[in-house]
Amino acid sequence: MKKIIFQSFLFGAVCFFAGPMFAQPPVRPASEMAPPPDDPKKKKAGEECQASDECQVHHACKKSGDKNVCTAPPRPKYKPGVVT
């Protein structure tokens, strides 16, 4: 009887600890993904530019005062799914 109890306990413990080993991390939606890495050949935010193709991939060349400046897109105020 003790052998059956020990074997069932051992089987349960193996199943309990083996389950999290095979679990995958949660998938993040595209809106929460990190932006692409900056291209060292292109201009960063705040630098003067003539056209948007001179700026980083996710930046745009916009007029600020009397100069055109590379500007980053605005960040969302809240993460998706946040209840206010």
Backbone as a printed PyTorch tensor [residue, N CA C, xyz], in Angstrom:
tensor([[[  0.8210,  -1.1880,   0.0000],
         [  0.0000,   0.0000,   0.0000],
         [  0.8720,   1.2620,   0.0000]],

        [[  1.9530,   1.2220,   0.8080],
         [  2.8350,   2.3860,   0.8740],
         [  3.5090,   2.6240,  -0.4800]],

        [[  3.8150,   1.5320,  -1.1910],
         [  4.4690,   1.6630,  -2.4830],
         [  3.5540,   2.3560,  -3.4950]],

        [[  2.2760,   2.0330,  -3.4970],
         [  1.3170,   2.6470,  -4.4280],
         [  1.1570,   4.1370,  -4.1130]],

        [[  1.0640,   4.4710,  -2.8460],
         [  0.9350,   5.8800,  -2.4460],
         [  2.1940,   6.6540,  -2.8440]],

        [[  3.3590,   6.0630,  -2.5870],
         [  4.6140,   6.7230,  -2.9510],
         [  4.7160,   6.9190,  -4.4610]],

        [[  4.3590,   5.9070,  -5.2380],
         [  4.4210,   6.0230,  -6.6950],
         [  3.4440,   7.0740,  -7.2120]],

        [[  2.2440,   7.1160,  -6.6710],
         [  1.2790,   8.1190,  -7.1280],
         [  1.7370,   9.5280,  -6.7280]],

        [[  2.3110,   9.6700,  -5.5440],
         [  2.8420,  10.9650,  -5.1220],
         [  3.9960,  11.3840,  -6.0280]],

        [[  4.8930,  10.4630,  -6.3370],
         [  6.0250,  10.7530,  -7.2070],
         [  5.5480,  11.1270,  -8.6110]],

        [[  4.5700,  10.4080,  -9.1490],
         [  4.0120,  10.7180, -10.4630],
         [  3.3720,  12.1080, -10.4590]],

        [[  2.6330,  12.4310,  -9.4210],
         [  2.0090,  13.7520,  -9.3170],
         [  3.0470,  14.8630,  -9.2320]],

        [[  4.1110,  14.6340,  -8.4850],
         [  5.1640,  15.6390,  -8.3510],
         [  5.8700,  15.8680,  -9.6860]],

        [[  6.1430,  14.8010, -10.4140],
         [  6.7900,  14.9380, -11.7240],
         [  5.8930,  15.7190, -12.6750]],

        [[  4.6010,  15.4100, -12.6960],
         [  3.6630,  16.1330, -13.5660],
         [  3.5650,  17.5970, -13.1530]],

        [[  3.5480,  17.8600, -11.8580],
         [  3.4220,  19.2360, -11.3710],
         [  4.6260,  20.0860, -11.7650]],

        [[  5.8300,  19.5340, -11.6350],
         [  7.0290,  20.3020, -11.9350],
         [  7.3820,  20.2950, -13.4210]],

        [[  6.9440,  19.2810, -14.1750],
         [  7.2640,  19.2190, -15.6000],
         [  6.3640,  20.1460, -16.4160]],

        [[  5.1750,  20.4440, -15.9480],
         [  4.2480,  21.3070, -16.6840],
         [  4.8150,  22.6810, -16.9750]],

        [[  5.3060,  23.4170, -15.9800],
         [  5.8550,  24.7500, -16.2500],
         [  7.1020,  24.7550, -17.1320]],

        [[  7.8130,  23.6420, -17.2190],
         [  9.0110,  23.6000, -18.0630],
         [  8.6580,  23.7730, -19.5310]],

        [[  7.5040,  23.2530, -19.9340],
         [  7.1130,  23.2880, -21.3330],
         [  6.1860,  24.4470, -21.6500]],

        [[  5.8240,  25.2380, -20.6650],
         [  4.9600,  26.3910, -20.9050],
         [  5.7580,  27.4800, -21.6190]],

        [[  5.1360,  28.1230, -22.5730],
         [  5.8010,  29.1860, -23.3160],
         [  5.4380,  30.5320, -22.7130]],

        [[  6.2960,  31.5250, -22.8880],
         [  5.9700,  32.8550, -22.3810],
         [  4.7680,  33.4110, -23.1400]],

        [[  4.0080,  34.3030, -22.5120],
         [  2.8420,  34.8500, -23.1940],
         [  3.2450,  35.6750, -24.4120]],

        [[  2.4380,  35.6050, -25.4480],
         [  2.7130,  36.3330, -26.6760],
         [  2.2110,  37.7610, -26.5160]],

        [[  3.0800,  38.7360, -26.8490],
         [  2.6790,  40.1350, -26.7500],
         [  2.0690,  40.5780, -28.0720]],

        [[  1.0110,  41.3760, -28.0190],
         [  0.4460,  41.8840, -29.2700],
         [  1.4180,  42.8330, -29.9700]],

        [[  1.2000,  43.0560, -31.2550],
         [  2.1070,  43.8860, -32.0500],
         [  2.1840,  45.3110, -31.5180]],

        [[  1.1240,  45.7890, -30.8790],
         [  1.1380,  47.1550, -30.3760],
         [  2.0970,  47.3240, -29.2020]],

        [[  2.4540,  46.2360, -28.5260],
         [  3.3650,  46.3060, -27.3840],
         [  4.7880,  45.8890, -27.7420]],

        [[  5.0200,  45.5050, -28.9800],
         [  6.3440,  45.0520, -29.3770],
         [  7.3200,  46.2270, -29.3840]],

        [[  8.5690,  45.9170, -29.1870],
         [  9.6070,  46.9500, -29.1890],
         [  9.7700,  47.5080, -30.6030]],

        [[ 10.0630,  48.7930, -30.7190],
         [ 10.2720,  49.3540, -32.0540],
         [ 11.5380,  48.7740, -32.6860]],

        [[ 11.6520,  48.8390, -34.0120],
         [ 12.8520,  48.2960, -34.6520],
         [ 14.0910,  49.0620, -34.2160]],

        [[ 15.2610,  48.4270, -34.2450],
         [ 16.4800,  49.1180, -33.8180],
         [ 16.8010,  50.2880, -34.7530]],

        [[ 17.4410,  51.3090, -34.2110],
         [ 17.7790,  52.4850, -34.9970],
         [ 18.8570,  52.1750, -36.0190]],

        [[ 18.7240,  52.7600, -37.1970],
         [ 19.7180,  52.6380, -38.2640],
         [ 20.7990,  53.6870, -38.0050]],

        [[ 22.0620,  53.2890, -37.8290],
         [ 23.1100,  54.2700, -37.5110],
         [ 23.3620,  55.2670, -38.6420]],

        [[ 22.9570,  54.9470, -39.8720],
         [ 23.1890,  55.8400, -41.0050],
         [ 22.1330,  56.9320, -41.1160]],

        [[ 20.9920,  56.7440, -40.4460],
         [ 19.8990,  57.7120, -40.5540],
         [ 19.8720,  58.6260, -39.3400]],

        [[ 19.2020,  59.7750, -39.4960],
         [ 19.1690,  60.7830, -38.4370],
         [ 18.2000,  60.3970, -37.3300]],

        [[ 18.5350,  60.8490, -36.1210],
         [ 17.7130,  60.5500, -34.9510],
         [ 16.7000,  61.6610, -34.7310]],

        [[ 15.7980,  61.4600, -33.7820],
         [ 14.7760,  62.4610, -33.4720],
         [ 15.4350,  63.7480, -32.9990]],

        [[ 14.9480,  64.8810, -33.5070],
         [ 15.4780,  66.1700, -33.1180],
         [ 16.5250,  66.7320, -34.0680]],

        [[ 17.0260,  65.9260, -34.9900],
         [ 18.0240,  66.3990, -35.9380],
         [ 17.3350,  66.9730, -37.1740]],

        [[ 17.9840,  67.9530, -37.8010],
         [ 17.4170,  68.5890, -38.9980],
         [ 17.4110,  67.6120, -40.1700]],

        [[ 16.3720,  67.7530, -41.0270],
         [ 16.2420,  66.8740, -42.1810],
         [ 15.5900,  67.6260, -43.3340]],

        [[ 15.6880,  67.0620, -44.5270],
         [ 15.0370,  67.6260, -45.7100],
         [ 13.8200,  66.7860, -46.1070]],

        [[ 13.8950,  65.4630, -45.9280],
         [ 12.8030,  64.5570, -46.2880],
         [ 12.7340,  63.4320, -45.2590]],

        [[ 11.5900,  62.7360, -45.2220],
         [ 11.3820,  61.6690, -44.2370],
         [ 12.3060,  60.4810, -44.4490]],

        [[ 12.8140,  60.2830, -45.6710],
         [ 13.6950,  59.1390, -45.9000],
         [ 15.0610,  59.3080, -45.2420]],

        [[ 15.3890,  60.5200, -44.7790],
         [ 16.6420,  60.7380, -44.0440],
         [ 16.5090,  60.3140, -42.5860]],

        [[ 15.2760,  60.2370, -42.0810],
         [ 15.0260,  59.9140, -40.6680],
         [ 14.9310,  58.4060, -40.4730]],

        [[ 14.8230,  57.9860, -39.2010],
         [ 14.6540,  56.5770, -38.8770],
         [ 13.3560,  56.0530, -39.4870]],

        [[ 13.2290,  54.7270, -39.5490],
         [ 12.0830,  54.0920, -40.2030],
         [ 10.7620,  54.5520, -39.6040]],

        [[ 10.6560,  54.6280, -38.3010],
         [  9.4000,  54.9680, -37.6500],
         [  9.2700,  56.4660, -37.3610]],

        [[ 10.2110,  57.2920, -37.8290],
         [ 10.1540,  58.7430, -37.6270],
         [  9.6760,  59.4310, -38.9060]],

        [[  9.3240,  60.7210, -38.7730],
         [  8.8970,  61.5180, -39.9210],
         [  9.5770,  62.8760, -39.8630]],

        [[  9.7570,  63.4920, -41.0230],
         [ 10.3620,  64.8170, -41.1070],
         [  9.2280,  65.8440, -41.0830]],

        [[  9.1240,  66.6020, -39.9920],
         [  8.0490,  67.5830, -39.8370],
         [  8.6340,  68.9600, -39.5760]],

        [[  7.8920,  69.9760, -39.9730],
         [  8.3400,  71.3540, -39.7940],
         [  8.1200,  71.7660, -38.3460]],

        [[  9.1790,  72.2710, -37.7280],
         [  9.1230,  72.7620, -36.3530],
         [  9.7250,  74.1600, -36.3550]],

        [[  8.8640,  75.1780, -36.3220],
         [  9.3530,  76.5510, -36.4180],
         [  9.7980,  76.8290, -37.8340]],

        [[ 11.0480,  77.2100, -38.0230],
         [ 11.5570,  77.4810, -39.3660],
         [ 12.4300,  76.3420, -39.9040]],

        [[ 12.5360,  75.2230, -39.1580],
         [ 13.3580,  74.0900, -39.5750],
         [ 12.4980,  72.8450, -39.7500]],

        [[ 12.9840,  71.9080, -40.5560],
         [ 12.3980,  70.5730, -40.6330],
         [ 13.1930,  69.6750, -39.6930]],

        [[ 12.4800,  68.9300, -38.8420],
         [ 13.1270,  68.1170, -37.8110],
         [ 12.5470,  66.7100, -37.8380]],

        [[ 13.4070,  65.7170, -37.6350],
         [ 12.9280,  64.3390, -37.5000],
         [ 12.1670,  64.2150, -36.1790]],

        [[ 10.9540,  63.6910, -36.2490],
         [ 10.1430,  63.5280, -35.0420],
         [  9.6700,  62.0880, -34.9250]],

        [[  9.6730,  61.5860, -33.7070],
         [  9.2000,  60.2320, -33.4390],
         [  7.6860,  60.2330, -33.3660]],

        [[  7.0410,  59.1060, -33.6550],
         [  5.5860,  59.0470, -33.5440],
         [  5.1650,  59.1620, -32.0760]],

        [[  3.9810,  59.7040, -31.8010],
         [  3.5440,  59.8260, -30.4110],
         [  3.2870,  58.4570, -29.7910]],

        [[  3.6200,  58.3390, -28.5320],
         [  3.3860,  57.0780, -27.8220],
         [  1.9450,  57.0360, -27.3270]],

        [[  1.3640,  55.8420, -27.2550],
         [  0.0000,  55.7580, -26.7250],
         [ -0.0080,  56.1270, -25.2410]],

        [[ -1.0930,  56.7340, -24.8020],
         [ -1.1830,  57.1660, -23.3990],
         [ -1.3390,  55.9630, -22.4730]],

        [[ -2.1240,  54.9940, -22.8730],
         [ -2.3800,  53.8070, -22.0440],
         [ -2.1150,  52.5600, -22.8530]],

        [[ -1.7400,  51.4930, -22.1670],
         [ -1.5740,  50.2190, -22.8340],
         [ -2.9440,  49.7000, -23.2390]],

        [[ -3.0140,  48.9050, -24.3080],
         [ -4.3080,  48.3510, -24.7000],
         [ -4.8880,  47.4730, -23.5810]],

        [[ -6.1640,  47.6430, -23.3470],
         [ -6.8400,  46.8390, -22.3360],
         [ -6.8890,  47.4790, -20.9670]],

        [[ -6.2830,  48.6520, -20.7960],
         [ -6.2930,  49.3280, -19.5030],
         [ -7.6590,  49.9900, -19.3230]],

        [[ -8.2650,  49.7410, -18.1940],
         [ -9.5660,  50.3260, -17.9010],
         [ -9.3320,  51.5950, -17.0820]],

        [[ -9.9070,  52.6900, -17.5560],
         [ -9.7370,  53.9550, -16.8270],
         [-10.9850,  54.3200, -16.0820]]])
